[in-house]
Amino acid sequence: MSWLWALIVGGIIGWLAGLIVGRDIPGGVIGNIIAGFIGGWLGSVLLGEWGPAMGGFYIVPALIGAIILVALASLVFRSMGRSRG
């Protein structure tokens, strides 16, 4: 049951990151979950493990990592769209 909780929290983190950045994450719910998981890993690598924890994620570093990830992904997807012409 803990994996289900981790999926829910990861999805919420990815969704919040998309709202903060103002860009949609490709892939819908699955994209949000992936962004939440990768953002959680990135945030813990860059900022360490601190703050409140929920579903195996440290919320503040995970959210910051997901925001960084979504911002970088939106820049990459935007530049790929422009290069196609």
C-alpha positions in Angstrom: 0.0 0.0 0.0 3.0 2.3 0.5 3.7 2.3 -3.3 0.2 3.6 -4.0 0.8 6.4 -1.5 4.1 7.2 -3.2 2.4 7.3 -6.6 -0.2 9.7 -5.3 2.3 12.0 -3.6 4.6 11.9 -6.6 1.7 12.8 -8.9 0.7 15.7 -6.6 4.3 17.0 -6.5 4.6 16.9 -10.3 1.2 18.6 -10.7 2.1 21.4 -8.3 5.4 21.9 -10.1 3.6 22.3 -13.4 1.2 24.8 -11.8 4.0 26.8 -10.3 6.1 26.9 -13.6 2.9 27.5 -15.6 3.6 24.7 -18.1 1.8 21.4 -18.6 3.8 18.2 -18.3 3.6 15.9 -21.3 1.9 12.6 -20.5 -0.8 13.8 -18.2 -1.1 11.9 -14.9 1.8 9.6 -15.8 3.9 12.6 -16.6 3.1 14.2 -13.3 4.0 11.0 -11.4 7.3 10.7 -13.3 8.1 14.4 -12.8 7.4 14.0 -9.1 9.6 10.9 -8.7 12.5 12.4 -10.7 12.0 15.8 -9.0 12.1 14.1 -5.6 15.4 12.4 -6.5 16.8 15.6 -8.0 15.8 17.7 -5.0 17.3 15.2 -2.5 20.5 15.1 -4.5 20.8 18.9 -4.7 19.3 20.0 -1.4 19.5 16.9 0.9 16.7 15.3 2.9 15.0 17.8 5.1 11.5 19.1 5.9 8.3 17.2 6.2 8.2 13.8 4.6 5.2 12.1 3.0 5.0 9.0 0.9 8.7 8.6 0.9 9.3 12.1 -0.4 10.8 15.1 1.5 8.2 17.6 0.3 10.2 20.8 0.0 13.3 19.4 -1.8 11.1 17.2 -4.0 8.9 20.2 -5.1 12.0 22.3 -5.8 13.5 19.5 -7.8 10.3 18.9 -9.7 10.0 22.7 -10.5 13.6 22.6 -11.9 12.8 19.5 -13.9 9.5 20.9 -15.4 11.2 24.2 -16.2 14.1 22.4 -18.0 11.7 20.1 -19.8 9.5 22.9 -21.0 12.6 24.7 -22.4 13.7 21.6 -24.2 10.3 20.9 -25.7 9.8 24.5 -26.7 13.2 24.6 -28.5 12.4 21.3 -30.2 9.1 22.7 -31.4 10.8 25.8 -32.8 13.6 23.8 -34.6 11.0 21.7 -36.5 9.8 24.9 -38.2 
